[in-house]
Amino acid sequence: QVQLVESGRGLVQAGGSLRLSCVASGSIFSINAMGWYRQAPGKQRELVADIFNGGYTNYADSVKGRFTISRDNAKNTVSLQMNSLKPEDTAVYYCIALDVRVGVTAYWGQGTQVTVSS
C-alpha cells in the first residue's frame, strides 16, 4: 500500500503561481510513476502531468510550458510548479502513484483545491 499526502492548496489571481507537493509513504519501492490529475466541477478527472522512474515526463497540452513536474526520490516527493495560472486551471488536484509491476495499481491522494480568480 502507498499513502499520498498533498499540500499547497490555495487561491491565486490569474497569472500567478502555486506549487503543489505530494509525499508518498508505505510501499514506495513499488512506485513506477507519480503524477497529478485534476477535476473541475462538472468535468471528468484529467491528467495534468506525470513523471516516470527514469525521469520521463508527460504533460497535458493545456499546461505545457506553464507547469513543471519534478520528483525528489530521496524525499519520496513529487511536486507540480504551476505558473501563469488561468481561471480554467481551477480544480481539485489529485496526486497519483502507479505500481505497474503486475497490472496497474493506482494510489490517490485526498485532493487539494486550487482556485484561480480572474
Residue pairs with C-beta under 8 A, 6 or more apart in sequence:
1 26
1 27
1 107
2 24
2 25
2 26
2 27
2 28
2 30
2 31
2 97
2 99
2 107
3 24
3 25
3 26
3 107
4 22
4 23
4 24
4 95
4 96
4 97
4 107
4 108
4 109
4 110
5 22
5 23
5 25
5 109
5 110
6 20
6 21
6 22
6 93
6 94
6 95
6 109
6 110
6 111
6 112
7 20
7 21
7 22
7 23
7 112
8 18
8 19
8 20
8 21
8 112
9 20
9 112
9 113
9 114
10 18
10 114
10 115
11 115
11 116
11 117
12 18
12 85
12 114
12 115
12 116
12 117
13 116
13 117
13 118
14 85
14 86
14 87
14 116
14 117
14 118
15 84
15 85
16 85
16 116
17 81
17 82
17 83
17 84
17 85
18 82
18 85
18 114
19 79
19 80
19 81
19 82
20 36
20 79
20 80
20 82
20 93
20 95
20 112
20 114
21 77
21 78
21 79
21 80
22 34
22 36
22 77
22 78
22 79
22 95
22 109
23 75
23 76
23 77
24 31
24 34
24 76
24 77
24 78
24 97
25 76
27 99
28 76
30 99
30 101
30 105
31 53
31 97
31 98
31 99
32 52
32 53
32 98
32 99
32 100
32 101
33 50
33 51
33 52
33 53
33 97
33 98
33 100
34 50
34 51
34 71
34 78
34 95
34 96
34 97
34 98
35 47
35 48
35 49
35 50
35 51
35 58
35 69
35 78
35 95
35 96
35 98
36 47
36 48
36 49
36 50
36 69
36 78
36 80
36 93
36 94
36 95
36 96
37 45
37 46
37 47
37 48
37 93
37 94
37 96
38 45
38 46
38 48
38 89
38 91
38 92
38 93
38 94
38 114
39 45
39 46
39 91
39 92
39 94
39 111
40 88
40 90
40 91
40 92
43 91
45 94
46 60
47 58
47 60
48 59
48 60
48 63
48 67
48 80
48 93
49 57
49 58
49 59
49 60
49 63
49 67
49 69
49 80
50 57
50 58
50 69
50 96
50 98
51 57
51 58
51 69
51 70
51 71
51 78
57 69
59 67
59 69
62 88
63 82
63 89
66 82
66 83
66 84
66 85
67 80
67 81
67 82
67 83
68 80
68 81
68 83
69 78
69 79
69 80
69 81
70 78
70 79
70 81
71 77
71 78
71 79
72 78
72 79
78 95
80 93
82 89
82 114
85 114
85 116
86 116
87 116
87 117
87 118
88 116
89 114
89 116
90 114
90 115
90 116
91 114
92 111
92 112
92 113
92 114
93 111
93 112
93 113
93 114
94 108
94 109
94 110
94 111
94 112
95 108
95 109
96 106
96 107
96 108
96 109
97 106
97 107
98 104
98 105
98 106
98 107
99 105
99 106
99 107
